[in-house]
Amino acid sequence: MNQYPEIFKPLTIKRMTLKNRVIMPPMGTNFANMDGSFNNEHIEYYRQRAKGGTGLITLENACVDFPMGTNGTTQLRIDNDQYIPGLWKFNETMHAYGACTSVQINHAGASAYGLRLEGNQPVSASNIPSKKGNAVPRPLEKEEILAIVKKYGEAANRAQRAGFDCIEIHAGHSYLVSQFLSPLYNVRTDEFGGSPENRARFAKLIVEEVRQAVGPFFPICLRFSADEMLEGGNTLEETMDLLSYFADEVDILNVSAALNDSIQYQIDQMNLADGWRSYMAKAVKERFGKVTVTSGNIRSPKVANDILARGDADLLAMGRGLIAEPNWVNKVAQNQEHLLRKCISCNIGCADHRIAKSRPVRCTVNPDVIHEDAYKEEQIKHDLQMVVIGGGTTALEAATSAAEIGATVTLFEEKPYLGGLAREIARLPDKKRIDDYVTYLEARAKECPSLTIHLNTRADLATIQQLNPDLVVNATGAKPLLPPISGLHETLALPDRQVYSIFDLLHNMEDFQEFEGKHIAVIGGGAVGLDVVEYYAERGAASVSIVEMQPALGKDLDMITRISMLDIIEKHGVNVYTNTALTEVTNDHFKVMRDGEEMAIPFDLGFVCLGMKADNPLMEQLTAFGAETGATIANIGDSKLARRIYEGAREARDILTTVHQVDAQKNMQEQF
């Protein structure tokens, strides 16, 4: 008997029966072809999630009105019958694994992707951009509104003909229906604006049109922002009042949150708790008595089961969690919780790739979101000895991946623990999710009989030579960048110093627990410096100051983390000094240069967080060793160039290309 029984209870909604309570919500991927059609990799991406046991796969938002309603660099379309064959193929593939399917139909309105609008001005309820800095839209005329309503009905009819089991209408997240519902966007004075009833009219017409198109027995889902999380926006109570005008014909209420300018609560920032939004779904369920969906950093099976057991919601939407771990349902069902590759909510390969950088979706902790474990099918043919130096996430991913395809791997880590910088950063309370990745890698490593790990062991050339390796992978990580600034190194050497590096904080967290009355100054406005600012500002320090040479903070961060950090800075009144250079360090103040003037920033505790630099002390010897013996030498991760976990994980999985090349060389040597 599984310890999480609520997750695996079937649920019937009209003529659709879900085998469990886990659904994949719609998430844009940038996988579609430019004409809005599917390709094989796109379907394969979804197949992995259906194969992994997900009960309901909701296809990412499909455009009902091209080009004016388009969203994203590439987006699926459902505005023409020519897309039905591809959608039918998608449904055949998903249904083969027992998954039900839905598709989200959507018009982006003022959030339309500008480069696809062919020179047209975007449209909306009013002339208010859907995001600060976005293009100003023009208000839709009544005839245009009614024409768009018809397009929703036509799209729903196509979805039904294409074999979907359900249809979802997107009424949240600053897209067109949301732009009519929200008083932040809708300042109309006609029958589509003003009162709640008028602002709800567009949504009501769409729901009615969709119901007429699909008939009485086909489930309709509505996704909406229950709380817009912005001053002047709809609150939870106000949204429920709006729903009362059009929820009757809806079967499933998908309770999300936030708008574009509060996106860190829609695509949840890292420090939000598992299932933090479930109170919203509970309120909606109690008021309307409908099947409800909740979401929000749901990673833990226990939390997921508890949400269902309490009756807060009926279904659990795991978006980024299923990008990271397509097999979440199957692993939980098979009591393999220790092998869950949990999403760490870093938002780098998913949200930042798609929204900020127009790239296809990727994942920090899952190096291959499309083919998953396909690499294991290509086992090497020869005995191959591989040494990995370092025990961080890059080293662990490389070592386990190689062992899983047949290599004999020996890993050396000089510390008494694995995880490297990731495990150390995870000591910060707001970054604790990162530790989930390390925990997963450790559990996965234990499943590999051909992988041997030596802790408390600093690798040297003599030790490596004894193993006679065919391949040596150096993944020794990075160390803090401490440039020769006047007073810096001298101050860091003082026995009673008040100036620290990030490692001083991470290695001795127990010494940095005083917050009240403390004045904190941080040099460096990148990821590391902002982590320190977050730690102290969120815990009540008297004042926090941050200094950055560049004109903006957090230029190296993903969009969600940067927005959440800037929100913290504004909320807590952090003193920000951009275009400001550190010139001298003393034990109680930093001297900086700003606009040609020198100034002092006093502190009780000062932190110098100027980034990280590669640390690879053995590479020169290893290169010579490789030249002498013919062993292949690779340098990956931060020891090659200090970056993020994302880049390290990709390079770690890519080491399999090198493993196969070495295996092929052995094959050639055998033949000759």
Order of alpha helices (4+ residues) and beta strands (2+ residues): beta-beta-beta-alpha-beta-alpha-beta-beta-beta-alpha-beta-alpha-alpha-alpha-beta-alpha-beta-alpha-beta-alpha-beta-alpha-alpha-beta-alpha-beta-alpha-alpha-beta-alpha-beta-beta-alpha-beta-alpha-beta-alpha-beta-alpha-beta-beta-beta-beta-beta-beta-alpha-beta-alpha
